Amino acid sequence: MAVFRFTVNQSFLGNQEHPITVPKSQVPYTALEAEGLSQKNVTIIFPRGERFEGQLYHGEAGFGEYYQLQVRGADRTVPSYIKLHDRLLVALFKGGARSYAVLEYRE
């Protein structure tokens, strides 16, 4: 399991894929690979139970490699209670053959 902190930003709210970059400072990328979470389809579960299809995308940029949680599928509308600057915890894990990303409010 990999857990990290995320503060909702404009990029998350405004982009149709609602990207959440997995911070290297909080999650060693080798841990994602070791747990079989890299580049996988993911069920994303929001704080009130809404479920979305998603993926954990792996890419390269000028600053190096990165992983990004992205919403996929037909309905990509983020729940209206999610606001700019909300502070969330994101937990990535495998449950059987499926991968999950659970978003919860942090204190």
N, C-alpha and C positions, 0 to 999 in steps of 0.2 A: 504494500500500500504506500502511496505517496500523498502527502498532505502539504498544502501551501496556502498562504494568505493571498487574497486578491481584493483590491479596492476597485469597485465599478468605475470605469472611466468612459469618456465620450466615445472612444473607439469601440468599446463593447456595446454601448447603447445604439450607436449610429450605423455600424456595419452590419449587413444582413447575415453574416456568419457569426456575429457576436464573439469575436476571438478573445481567448484568455491565454496569454503566453505563460508557459510553465517557467517560473524563474529558476535559473541555474543556481542562484544563491541559496535557494531553499530546497531544491530537489536535484540530486545528482542524476544526470541523464542516464548513466549506466544502470541506475536502479529501475528506471522505466523499462529499459531493454531487458534486464534480468527478470522482471516480473511479467514480461510478455505484453506490456502495455503500449509499446511504441508502434505508431502507424496502424492503429486498430480502430474499428468501428466502436463507438461508445454510446451507451445510453446516458444522457445527461438528465439529472434529477434536480429540480429547483427546490428552494426551501419549503414550499407548500405542496410539493409532490408532483408538480407538472413534469412530464417526461418529454424529452426531445431526442431525435436521432442526431448523432454527431460523430466526429472523428477526432483522433489525436494525430495531428499533422506534424510531420518532421520536415524542416526546411533548412536552407543555408542562406545567410545574408552576409553583408560586409563585416559584421561583428562576430560571425561564426554560426554554428548550428543552433537551432532552437526547436522546441516543441510547442505546439499551440492547439488548445482545445477549440474546436469550431462546431457550431450548430449547422446541421445539414437537414435535408428533407423539405417537404412542401411548406409546412407551417413553421416559420422561424420567429414568430412574434414573442419577444421576451415578456414575461408577466409584468403587468403595469405597476406592481408594488416594488419592483427592482428600480432603484433610483441611483443617480449619479452620486458617487462617494460612499455608497453602501459598502460595508466591510464584510467580506465573506471568507469562509474557509472552503477550499476545494479538496476533496478526497478522491483520488484515482485508485481504483482497485479492480481485481478480477473476481467474479463470482461464478464459479463453474466455467462454462465456455464463453461467458459474456464479460465485457468490460464496462465499468460504470464510472461516472464522474458525479459526485454528490456535492451540491452547493448548499452551504448552511451559513446563517448569520453568525458572526463571531462577536464576542462581548467586547 
